[in-house]
């Protein structure tokens, strides 16, 4: 049976290399004898050769694979691998493997298995299960998730990658993500060696075995990032770091990277010990913050220019002198209301903002607090009734009467 299993594993690459294979065949079933299983593999090979050629791509046979060679220009299956080891919900090891062109089983057997074994050797860990996530950067295609308590089904992975290989022609990326979950080993030997330790003591011992306690690491990380230039710091933060000649702010999610760095048993004595991920994230956040500030400055300049244009435009409008009012019975009737079909004044401001900006300018032209309060009152009346500067310009007499009837001074009403 072991011989036939090896034959099945070796045939997987060949099956996936045949251009006629479309991934629709079922997995090889368990057979009662080695003879039957070997026959099944042979029949499976024969059937695959008889299928019409499809549009799916093929893996590079392992015998022809050159690890240092670039296959970017060749029309073969390219896929990526993201793997990591997780112990007690914390990542302990992992890497990104890019532009793989051989079958998943061959990659596991000849490349990845040794890396996972090296990362877990001499560790007090016990394997629990493995999580698989298959995905492709196509918005209409959902990802596939599976859990394997024992061996990984590499044939299923290879079949699915081949079915998705048509996306590779369109520049899409296929990713196989594997998370190897481990538990902390808890054997009778370790328990008897611990004697009558309390639950807290056991937890502390586990923390020392796997890595330092998170609270202690957090204290050290915050102490390392504490700003040494508080008297001259312009970042408004108690925690900063000097990178690329700049004094940059350190935020809590940045410190979290340092805590993980320390818990993994790594040193943090100086800037040379800073993780690359920490450097990248701090610099990226600083650039994004500078870009937001730059855009806000541009918007502020536009608002100021719009306000100045509003003031200059309104000063060019010739308002008629205020009429002499007689008795209430002789007061002229209110003129009809005219609504402009297009804005009289073109400003880069919203209507209510333009009214507020114009009021601010009018108040700057007087020193009397009483008159300034009158302009505030005129602004409130304008906004409360939904008027704007365009309506005021084309209905000067009516708006003058409107303001004076609501208690605004005659001169302020005309302005």
TITOR-214276 format. One record per atom (N, C-alpha, C): x, y, z. Coordinates in steps of 0.2 Angstrom, whole numbers, plus 5000, padded with zeros to 4 digits. Layout:
<seros>
XYZ...
</seros>
This chain:
<seros>
500449945000500050005000500450065000501050065004501450125004501750144997501950084993502150094987501650124982501050094982500550124978500350194980500350214986500250284988500750334985501450304985501950344982501850354975501550294971501450304964500850354963500350354967499850404966500050474967500550484972500850554973501250574967501650524964502050544958501650554952501050524952500650524946500250594946500150624952499750684952500050744948500650754948500950804944500850784937500950724935500850704928500150714925499650704930498950714928498850784927499050824932498950894931499350924925499850894923500150924917499850904910499450854910499050844904498650894902498750924896498250974894497550954893497450894892496750874892496350864898496750874904496350864910496050924913495350924914494950984916494850984923495050944927494950944935494250914937493950884932493250864934493250794937493750754936493850684939493750684946493450634949493450624956494150604959494250614965494850584968494950514968495550484968495650414968495350384974494950334974494650304979495050254983494950234989495350184992495150114989495650074988495550014985495749954990495449904988495549844993496249814992496549824987497249794986497749834982498349824983498849864979498749854972498649794970498549784963497949824960497349834963496849864961496949944961497349964966497550034966497950054961498450014959498950034954498550034947498049984946497649984940497250044940496950064945496550124945496950184943497550194945497950244943498150244936498250184933498350174926497750194922497150164924496550184920496450254920496550284926496450364927496850404922497550374921497950404917497750404909497450344908497250324901496650374899496150374904495550414903495750484902496250514906496350584905496650604898497050554896497350564889496850564884496250534885495750534879495350594879495350634884494950694885495150744880494750784877494950834872495250894876495750924872496150974876495751034878495851064884495451114886495851184886495651234890495951294890496451304896496351254901496751264907497551254906497851284910498651284910498851224914499551204913499851154917500351174921500551134926501151144930501751124926502351144929502951124926503151064930503351004926503550944929504150954934504150924939504650934944505350914941505350864937505950844934506250894930505850934927506150994922506151064926505951064932505951124936506651154938506751214937507451244939507251304944507351294950507151344955507351414954507951424951508251494950507951524944507651484940507451514933506751554934506651604930506051644929505551614924504951594926504451564921503951614919504051684920503551734919503351734912503851724907503651734900503351664898503251614902502951554899502251544902501851514897501151504899501051444902501251444909501151384914500751414920500551374924500151394930500651424935500551484937500851524942500451524948500651514954500251514960500651534966500351564971500751584977500551544983501051544988500851504994500951555000500551565005500551595011500451545017501051535020500951485026501251515032500951485038501151515044500951455049501351465055501251415061500951455066500351435069500051465074499951425081500251455086500151425093499851465097499251445100498851485105498651555102498451545096498251605092498751655091499351635091499951685089500351655084500551695079500951675073501651665076501951605075502651595077503151585071502851575065503351565059502851575053503151585047502851595041503151635036502951625030503351655024502851665018502951705014502651705007503051675002502751624998503151594993502851614986503151644982502851684976503051644970502651644965502751624958502951554958502551504961502751434961502451404954502751364951502551334945502451264945502751224950502651154951502051134955501851074955501151054958501251064966500651074969500651084976501051024980500850964978501150904982501950904981502150924975502950924974503250984978502851044978503151094982503151084989502651044992502651024999503250975000503250924996503750874997504450894997504650944992505350964991505551034994505051074996505151144998504851155005504251155005503851175011503951135017503951065016503951025022504551035027505051045024505751055027505651115031505351165029505351235032504851225038504251195037503851185043504151145048504451095046504851045051505351085055505751125052506251165055505951215060505451245058505151295062504751265069504651205068504251165074504651115078505351105076505751055079505951085086506051045091506251055097505851115101505151115099504651155102504151115106503951145112503451105116502751105113502651095106502051095103501851035100501151025099500850965097500350985091500450955086500050975080499350965081498851015079498151005080497850995073497851035069497551025062497851085058497551085051497851135046497251165043497251225042496751265039496951285032496551265027496651285020496251345017496451395014496051445011496351455004495951434999496051444992495751504989496051544986495751604983496051634976495751664973495951694966495651764966496051814963495851884963495351894958494851864958494251874954493651884958493351944957492851964962492151924961492151884956491551844955491651774958492251754960492451694962492651694970492251654974492351654981492951604983493151624989493751584991493451514994493851464994493751394997494051385003493751365009494051345015493951275017494451245020494451175022494851165028494651115032495151095038495351025037495951015039496250945038496550925045496250885049496450855055497050815054497150785048497750745047498150765041498150725036498550745030498150795025498450835022498150885017498050845011497450865008497250835001497550874996498150854994498550894989498250884982497950834980497650824974497050864973496650874978496050924978496350994976496851014980497151084979497451094972497751044969498051044962497451044957496951004958496351014954496051084954495951114960495651174960496051224957496751224958497151274955497151264947497151204945497051194938496451224935495851214938495251244936495251324936495651354940495751424940496251444936496651404933497251424929497051474923496451474921496251514915496251584918496251604924496251664927496951694926497451654926498151674926498251704919497951684914498051714908497851794908497351804912497051874913497451914918498051884921498351924926498151914933497651874934497451864941497951814945497951824951498351784956497951734960498251674960497951614964498451604970498051604976498451594982498251544986498651504988498551444993498751465000498351475005498551495012498451435016498951415020498951365024499151385031498751375036498951385043498951325047499551305050499651245054499551265061499051235064498851255071499251205075499551225081499851185086499551205093499551155097499451165104500051155108500051185114500651175119500551105121501151075121501151005123501050995131500550955133500450945140500450875142501050845142501150775144501150765151501050695153501050685160501750695163502250695159502950705162502950775164502750825159502850895161502350915167501750875167501350895173501650875180501950805180502250785186502850825188503250855183503750895184503550965187502950985186502751045189502551045196502350975198502150975205501451005206501351035211500751065213500651135211500951155205500851225204500151255203500051315204499351345203499251355196498651375194498451395187498851455185498951505189499351565187500051545186500351505190501051485189501151435183500651395181500651355175500651405169500251455169500151505164500851545163501151555169501751595168502251555165502251485167502751445165502751435157502051425155501951425148502151485144502051545147502251605144503051605143503351585148504151585148504351535143503951475142504251425138504151445130503551475129503451495122503651565120503651615125503851685124503751725130503951785131503851825136503151845137502951865143502351885144502151955141501551955138501352015134501352085137501152085144501152145148501852175148502352125150503052145151503352175144503152135139503452155132503152225130502452235132502152305131502552355134502652345141503052395144503652415141504052365139504752375136504652415130504152395126504052425119503852495120503352515125503152585126503752625128504152595133504752625135505252645130505352595125505852605119505552665115504952665114504652715109504552785112504652795119504452855122504852915119504552965118504853025115505453055119506053065116506553095120506653165118506153195114506253265112505553305114505253285120504653315121504553395121505153425123505153495123505053525116505353495111505353525104504953475100504553425102504153385098503553415095503453415089502853445085502353395083502453325085501953275083501353275088501353305094500853295098500753225101501253195102501253125104501853115109501653065114502253055119502652995117502552965111502952915108503152925101503752935100504052945093504652905091504852905085505452875083505752915077506452905077506752945071506952895066506652905060506752855054506852895048507352875044507452915038507552985039507853005044508053075046507353115048506853085049506253115052506053095059505753135062505453125069504753105068504553045069503853025067503552995073502853005073502452985078502352905078502352875084502252805085501552795088501152755085500452745087500352675091499752665094499752595098499852535093499552545087499652485082500352475080500752525080501452515079501752485085501652505091501852475097501752395097501152375095500952305094501452265091501752295085502252255081502852245085503052295089503652285094503552235099502852235102502752185107502752115104502552105098502552035095503352015094503752065092504452065091504752035097504652065103504952045109504651985111504051965110503751905113504051845109504251855103504651805099505351795101505551825106506251825109506751865106506551915102507051955098507252015102507852045101508052095105507752165102507752215107507552285105507952335109508652335107509052375111509152445108509052445101509252505097508852505091508852555087508552565081508652515076509252485076509452425071509052365073508752355079508352305080507652305078507452365075506752375074506552335068505952295068505752255063505552295057505652265051505552295045504852315044504352275046503652295046503452355050503852365056503752425060503952485056504552485053504752535049504352555044504152505040503652515034503052555036502752525041502052545044502152625046502652635050502652705053502852755047503252735042503352785037502752785032502352735031501752745027501252785031501152775037500652815041500852885041501452905041501752975041501653005034501752965029501652995022500853005021500452965024499752975023499453035027499753045033499553095037499753165033500353165031500653225027500153245021499953185017499553195012498853225014498553205019497953225022498053305024498553325027498653395029498753435023499153405018499253445011498553465008498153415008497453425004497053465008497053465015496653515019496953585018497553595017497853665016497553685009497553645004497253664998496553684998496153645002495453665003495353725007495753745011495753805015495853865011496453855007496553915002496053924997495653874995495153884990494553914994494453895000493853935004494054005005494654025006494854095007494754135001495054104995494954134989494254144987493754094988493054104987492754154991492954164997492754225001492954284999493554294997493754354994493454374988493354324983492954334977492254364978491954334984491254344985491154424988491654444992491654514994491754554988492254544984492454584978491854594973491454534972490854534968490354574971490154574977489654604980489754684981490454704981490554774981490454804975490454774969490354794963489654814961489154784966488454784965488254854967487854894963487654964964486954954968486954974974486254974977485955034977485255044976484955104976484955134983484855194984484855234990484255214994484255215000483655195004483155245004482455225002481955275001481755305008481455365008481155395014480555365015480455335021479855305023479355355027478755355025478255395028477855365033477255375034476855345039476755275037476555225041476355155040475855155034475355195034474855195029475155205022475655255022475955275015476455225013476655175017477255135015477055095009477555095005477455054998477354984999477054954995476954884995477554844994477554784996478254744996478254724988478854734985478954714978478854644977478754624971478654544970479354514971479354454972479954414973480254384966480854394965481154374959481654314960481654264957482054204959482554194953483154204954483654194948483654124945483754124939483754054935484454034935484954074937485654044937485954094942486454064946486854104951487054174948486954224952487254294950487954294951488154264957488854264959489154194959489654184956489954114955490454104960490354064965490854054971490953984972491553964974491753894976491553884983490853904985490653894991489853874991489653834996488953824996488553884998487953884997487553944997487553975005487453925010487453955016488153975019488653945016489353965018489454025015489254045009489354105006489054165010488454155013488054205017488454215023488754165026489154165033489754205031490154195026490754225024490654305023490054315019489954385018489754425024489354395029489254425035489854435039490354395039491054405042491354465040491354465033491654525030491354595032490654595032490354655034490454675041490554625045490654645052491354665053491854645048492454675049492554745047492054775044492054845041491754895047491554865052491254915057491554895064491654945069491954935075491354935081490754955079490254955084489954885085489954865092489654795094488954795092488554845093487854845091487754835084488154865079488054855072488254775070488854755074489054685072488454635074488054655080487554605082486954615077486854675073486354675068486554635062487154635060487354585055487254515056487354495063487254425065486554415064486054465066485354455066485154445058485454485054485254485047485454415044486054385046486254325044485754265046485554275053485054225055484454225051484154285050483554285046483654265039484254275036484354255029484354175029484654145033484754075033484054035035483754065040483154035042482554035037482554085032482054085027482354055020482954025021483253995015483454045009483554105011483854155006484654145005484854164999485554164998485754234995486454244993486654304990486354324984486254264980485954284973485254304973484854284978484154304979484154374982484654394986484654464989484854514983485354494979485554544974484954564969484554514967484054524962483354554965483354554972482754574976482954624981483354674979483654724984483054754988482554784985482054824989481654774993481454724990481054674994481454655000482054635000482454605005482654665010482754725008482754785013482154785017481554785014480954785018480954725023481154665020481054605024481554615031482154645030482554645036482354705041482054755038481854815042481254795046480754755043480154735046480354685052480954655052481154605057481654645062481654705062482054745067482754755065482954745059483654755057483754835055484254865058484354935056484354955049484155005047484055025040484655025036485255055039485855045035486154975034486054935040486354865039485854835034485254845034484854805029485054825022485254885021485454905014486154865012486554865017487254835016487154755015
</seros>
